[in-house]
């Protein structure tokens, strides 16, 4: 069975609590939970450069 997390935040917005994104923390989260794919779901904001960095840094499927 494949595991996919379809709700990953990478940018702090007005509707979210403040946090700082860390690619290392994301990698640890994915590895620990053995996730096969993620979707970046920031509210009302999409950062193409950050998305490309994330997808290039991971070995799993990453959806915008």
N, CA, C and O atoms as a GROMACS GRO file, in nm:
protein
  256
    1UNK      N    1   0.084  -0.117   0.000
    1UNK     CA    2   0.000   0.000   0.000
    1UNK      C    3   0.089   0.124   0.000
    1UNK      O    4   0.190   0.129   0.070
    2UNK      N    5   0.049   0.223  -0.079
    2UNK     CA    6   0.122   0.350  -0.084
    2UNK      C    7   0.068   0.446   0.021
    2UNK      O    8  -0.051   0.448   0.051
    3UNK      N    9   0.158   0.526   0.077
    3UNK     CA   10   0.120   0.629   0.174
    3UNK      C   11   0.144   0.764   0.112
    3UNK      O   12   0.254   0.792   0.063
    4UNK      N   13   0.041   0.850   0.114
    4UNK     CA   14   0.052   0.983   0.057
    4UNK      C   15  -0.004   1.084   0.157
    4UNK      O   16  -0.114   1.066   0.208
    5UNK      N   17   0.072   1.189   0.183
    5UNK     CA   18   0.024   1.298   0.267
    5UNK      C   19  -0.014   1.413   0.173
    5UNK      O   20   0.073   1.473   0.110
    6UNK      N   21  -0.142   1.442   0.164
    6UNK     CA   22  -0.192   1.542   0.069
    6UNK      C   23  -0.208   1.680   0.132
    6UNK      O   24  -0.277   1.766   0.076
    7UNK      N   25  -0.146   1.703   0.246
    7UNK     CA   26  -0.162   1.834   0.312
    7UNK      C   27  -0.034   1.874   0.383
    7UNK      O   28  -0.024   1.866   0.506
    8UNK      N   29   0.065   1.918   0.306
    8UNK     CA   30   0.194   1.962   0.360
    8UNK      C   31   0.205   2.113   0.342
    8UNK      O   32   0.194   2.164   0.231
    9UNK      N   33   0.228   2.185   0.452
    9UNK     CA   34   0.251   2.329   0.446
    9UNK      C   35   0.401   2.356   0.447
    9UNK      O   36   0.477   2.293   0.521
   10UNK      N   37   0.443   2.451   0.363
   10UNK     CA   38   0.585   2.486   0.357
   10UNK      C   39   0.607   2.636   0.373
   10UNK      O   40   0.721   2.682   0.378
   11UNK      N   41   0.499   2.711   0.381
   11UNK     CA   42   0.507   2.857   0.394
   11UNK      C   43   0.411   2.901   0.503
   11UNK      O   44   0.295   2.859   0.504
   12UNK      N   45   0.457   2.983   0.594
   12UNK     CA   46   0.372   3.040   0.698
   12UNK      C   47   0.284   3.148   0.635
   12UNK      O   48   0.334   3.237   0.567
   13UNK      N   49   0.154   3.140   0.658
   13UNK     CA   50   0.060   3.240   0.605
   13UNK      C   51  -0.029   3.292   0.718
   13UNK      O   52  -0.020   3.244   0.831
   14UNK      N   53  -0.114   3.389   0.686
   14UNK     CA   54  -0.202   3.446   0.786
   14UNK      C   55  -0.294   3.342   0.849
   14UNK      O   56  -0.330   3.353   0.966
   15UNK      N   57  -0.334   3.243   0.771
   15UNK     CA   58  -0.427   3.143   0.823
   15UNK      C   59  -0.357   3.028   0.896
   15UNK      O   60  -0.423   2.941   0.952
   16UNK      N   61  -0.225   3.028   0.897
   16UNK     CA   62  -0.148   2.925   0.967
   16UNK      C   63  -0.071   2.986   1.082
   16UNK      O   64  -0.045   3.107   1.084
   17UNK      N   65  -0.035   2.903   1.176
   17UNK     CA   66   0.056   2.949   1.282
   17UNK      C   67   0.194   2.971   1.221
   17UNK      O   68   0.229   2.909   1.120
   18UNK      N   69   0.271   3.056   1.281
   18UNK     CA   70   0.406   3.083   1.232
   18UNK      C   71   0.492   2.958   1.246
   18UNK      O   72   0.489   2.891   1.350
   19UNK      N   73   0.567   2.927   1.145
   19UNK     CA   74   0.665   2.820   1.151
   19UNK      C   75   0.772   2.847   1.046
   19UNK      O   76   0.751   2.926   0.954
   20UNK      N   77   0.885   2.782   1.059
   20UNK     CA   78   0.991   2.792   0.959
   20UNK      C   79   1.005   2.657   0.891
   20UNK      O   80   1.020   2.554   0.957
   21UNK      N   81   1.001   2.658   0.758
   21UNK     CA   82   1.014   2.535   0.681
   21UNK      C   83   1.158   2.486   0.686
   21UNK      O   84   1.253   2.564   0.679
   22UNK      N   85   1.172   2.355   0.698
   22UNK     CA   86   1.303   2.292   0.696
   22UNK      C   87   1.296   2.169   0.606
   22UNK      O   88   1.217   2.078   0.632
   23UNK      N   89   1.376   2.166   0.501
   23UNK     CA   90   1.378   2.051   0.411
   23UNK      C   91   1.425   1.927   0.488
   23UNK      O   92   1.379   1.816   0.459
   24UNK      N   93   1.515   1.943   0.583
   24UNK     CA   94   1.563   1.829   0.662
   24UNK      C   95   1.451   1.771   0.748
   24UNK      O   96   1.438   1.649   0.759
   25UNK      N   97   1.370   1.857   0.810
   25UNK     CA   98   1.256   1.808   0.888
   25UNK      C   99   1.156   1.736   0.799
   25UNK      O  100   1.100   1.634   0.838
   26UNK      N  101   1.132   1.790   0.680
   26UNK     CA  102   1.041   1.725   0.586
   26UNK      C  103   1.096   1.587   0.547
   26UNK      O  104   1.021   1.490   0.545
   27UNK      N  105   1.224   1.579   0.517
   27UNK     CA  106   1.285   1.451   0.482
   27UNK      C  107   1.271   1.350   0.596
   27UNK      O  108   1.239   1.233   0.574
   28UNK      N  109   1.295   1.395   0.719
   28UNK     CA  110   1.281   1.307   0.836
   28UNK      C  111   1.138   1.260   0.852
   28UNK      O  112   1.114   1.142   0.880
   29UNK      N  113   1.042   1.350   0.834
   29UNK     CA  114   0.900   1.316   0.844
   29UNK      C  115   0.864   1.209   0.741
   29UNK      O  116   0.799   1.110   0.774
   30UNK      N  117   0.907   1.228   0.618
   30UNK     CA  118   0.878   1.134   0.510
   30UNK      C  119   0.942   0.998   0.536
   30UNK      O  120   0.878   0.894   0.518
   31UNK      N  121   1.068   1.000   0.579
   31UNK     CA  122   1.138   0.875   0.605
   31UNK      C  123   1.078   0.799   0.722
   31UNK      O  124   1.055   0.678   0.714
   32UNK      N  125   1.051   0.869   0.831
   32UNK     CA  126   0.998   0.807   0.952
   32UNK      C  127   0.862   0.741   0.927
   32UNK      O  128   0.833   0.634   0.980
   33UNK      N  129   0.780   0.807   0.846
   33UNK     CA  130   0.645   0.756   0.820
   33UNK      C  131   0.634   0.674   0.691
   33UNK      O  132   0.527   0.627   0.654
   34UNK      N  133   0.748   0.659   0.624
   34UNK     CA  134   0.756   0.581   0.500
   34UNK      C  135   0.653   0.629   0.397
   34UNK      O  136   0.576   0.549   0.342
   35UNK      N  137   0.653   0.758   0.372
   35UNK     CA  138   0.558   0.821   0.280
   35UNK      C  139   0.609   0.811   0.137
   35UNK      O  140   0.729   0.829   0.112
   36UNK      N  141   0.519   0.782   0.045
   36UNK     CA  142   0.553   0.764  -0.096
   36UNK      C  143   0.524   0.886  -0.183
   36UNK      O  144   0.568   0.893  -0.297
   37UNK      N  145   0.450   0.982  -0.130
   37UNK     CA  146   0.417   1.101  -0.206
   37UNK      C  147   0.358   1.208  -0.116
   37UNK      O  148   0.299   1.178  -0.012
   38UNK      N  149   0.376   1.334  -0.156
   38UNK     CA  150   0.320   1.446  -0.079
   38UNK      C  151   0.260   1.548  -0.176
   38UNK      O  152   0.290   1.550  -0.295
   39UNK      N  153   0.174   1.631  -0.121
   39UNK     CA  154   0.121   1.746  -0.194
   39UNK      C  155   0.146   1.870  -0.110
   39UNK      O  156   0.113   1.873   0.009
   40UNK      N  157   0.203   1.973  -0.173
   40UNK     CA  158   0.226   2.101  -0.106
   40UNK      C  159   0.094   2.178  -0.112
   40UNK      O  160   0.042   2.205  -0.221
   41UNK      N  161   0.041   2.214   0.004
   41UNK     CA  162  -0.092   2.278   0.008
   41UNK      C  163  -0.090   2.404   0.093
   41UNK      O  164  -0.162   2.414   0.192
   42UNK      N  165  -0.011   2.499   0.054
   42UNK     CA  166  -0.010   2.627   0.124
   42UNK      C  167  -0.136   2.705   0.088
   42UNK      O  168  -0.184   2.696  -0.026
   43UNK      N  169  -0.189   2.779   0.182
   43UNK     CA  170  -0.313   2.852   0.160
   43UNK      C  171  -0.289   2.981   0.080
   43UNK      O  172  -0.217   3.070   0.125
   44UNK      N  173  -0.350   2.990  -0.037
   44UNK     CA  174  -0.348   3.111  -0.120
   44UNK      C  175  -0.208   3.158  -0.158
   44UNK      O  176  -0.186   3.277  -0.180
   45UNK      N  177  -0.114   3.065  -0.165
   45UNK     CA  178   0.023   3.105  -0.199
   45UNK      C  179   0.096   2.985  -0.259
   45UNK      O  180   0.088   2.874  -0.206
   46UNK      N  181   0.166   3.007  -0.368
   46UNK     CA  182   0.248   2.903  -0.428
   46UNK      C  183   0.382   2.963  -0.465
   46UNK      O  184   0.389   3.063  -0.536
   47UNK      N  185   0.487   2.903  -0.417
   47UNK     CA  186   0.624   2.948  -0.443
   47UNK      C  187   0.690   2.843  -0.533
   47UNK      O  188   0.734   2.739  -0.485
   48UNK      N  189   0.696   2.872  -0.664
   48UNK     CA  190   0.750   2.777  -0.761
   48UNK      C  191   0.894   2.740  -0.730
   48UNK      O  192   0.932   2.624  -0.740
   49UNK      N  193   0.975   2.838  -0.693
   49UNK     CA  194   1.116   2.811  -0.663
   49UNK      C  195   1.128   2.715  -0.545
   49UNK      O  196   1.209   2.622  -0.549
   50UNK      N  197   1.050   2.738  -0.440
   50UNK     CA  198   1.055   2.649  -0.324
   50UNK      C  199   1.004   2.510  -0.362
   50UNK      O  200   1.061   2.409  -0.321
   51UNK      N  201   0.896   2.505  -0.441
   51UNK     CA  202   0.842   2.376  -0.483
   51UNK      C  203   0.948   2.297  -0.561
   51UNK      O  204   0.964   2.177  -0.538
   52UNK      N  205   1.019   2.362  -0.651
   52UNK     CA  206   1.122   2.294  -0.729
   52UNK      C  207   1.235   2.244  -0.639
   52UNK      O  208   1.287   2.134  -0.659
   53UNK      N  209   1.273   2.326  -0.540
   53UNK     CA  210   1.376   2.284  -0.444
   53UNK      C  211   1.330   2.158  -0.370
   53UNK      O  212   1.407   2.063  -0.354
   54UNK      N  213   1.206   2.158  -0.324
   54UNK     CA  214   1.153   2.045  -0.250
   54UNK      C  215   1.149   1.920  -0.338
   54UNK      O  216   1.198   1.815  -0.300
   55UNK      N  217   1.090   1.933  -0.458
   55UNK     CA  218   1.078   1.815  -0.544
   55UNK      C  219   1.214   1.764  -0.590
   55UNK      O  220   1.231   1.644  -0.609
   56UNK      N  221   1.310   1.853  -0.609
   56UNK     CA  222   1.445   1.810  -0.649
   56UNK      C  223   1.519   1.743  -0.533
   56UNK      O  224   1.610   1.663  -0.555
   57UNK      N  225   1.481   1.776  -0.410
   57UNK     CA  226   1.550   1.723  -0.291
   57UNK      C  227   1.494   1.590  -0.244
   57UNK      O  228   1.556   1.522  -0.163
   58UNK      N  229   1.376   1.553  -0.293
   58UNK     CA  230   1.310   1.431  -0.246
   58UNK      C  231   1.313   1.324  -0.354
   58UNK      O  232   1.324   1.353  -0.473
   59UNK      N  233   1.303   1.200  -0.310
   59UNK     CA  234   1.299   1.088  -0.404
   59UNK      C  235   1.157   1.033  -0.419
   59UNK      O  236   1.139   0.925  -0.475
   60UNK      N  237   1.058   1.106  -0.370
   60UNK     CA  238   0.919   1.064  -0.379
   60UNK      C  239   0.843   1.159  -0.470
   60UNK      O  240   0.893   1.265  -0.507
   61UNK      N  241   0.721   1.121  -0.506
   61UNK     CA  242   0.636   1.206  -0.588
   61UNK      C  243   0.594   1.327  -0.506
   61UNK      O  244   0.553   1.313  -0.390
   62UNK      N  245   0.604   1.446  -0.567
   62UNK     CA  246   0.564   1.570  -0.500
   62UNK      C  247   0.470   1.646  -0.592
   62UNK      O  248   0.505   1.682  -0.704
   63UNK      N  249   0.349   1.670  -0.542
   63UNK     CA  250   0.248   1.743  -0.619
   63UNK      C  251   0.242   1.888  -0.572
   63UNK      O  252   0.255   1.915  -0.452
   64UNK      N  253   0.221   1.982  -0.666
   64UNK     CA  254   0.206   2.122  -0.626
   64UNK      C  255   0.066   2.148  -0.570
   64UNK      O  256   0.034   2.260  -0.530
   0.00000   0.00000   0.00000
